[in-house]
Amino acid sequence: MIAVILIIAILIALVFLVLNIQKMNEVHTKTKGVIKSRQDLLIVKEYINFSMKGAIFYIIFTVLFFAYVVILFIMAKPFQALCSLFLFGVITLPMGLIGKYIEKKKIRKMDIQSDDPEIAEKWQRYLTQWDKPGFRLSE
């Protein structure tokens, strides 16, 4: 049972990573890595909202997993609890780092090539909001 829950937890993290990378690639393909118009900004904003919602989901999921680890401790299974926690961290940490690296390379460093100063201003606001906890970007 412990191994099954651990495998499910790791698979959920992997699915989230794959979906996130797929969405990033879609954004990068649609915009060619450059924000030129309000439409491009809207495409990127939709991705950021997806990313923020996913991060909240992942945090909730991680809290539930930690609750499971605490239950294992309470059930006098500290070795299984520590092993589960260790394996979860060792496997999901690189996944998170890979996702952040690709996100930084493909999304956060997108160029702004627009004569409209409002686009650059909104992009900076989006980046600022994205760094803070939240469920989605505000206008």
Secondary structure, DSSP 8 states (H G I E B T S, - for coil): -HHHHHHHHHHHHHHHHHHHHHHHHHHHHHHTTEE-SHHHHHHHHHHHHHHHHHHHHHHHHHHHHHHHHHHHHHTT-HHHHHHHHHHHHHHHHHHHHHHHHHHIIIIIT-EE--S-HHHHHHHHHHHHHHTS--SS---
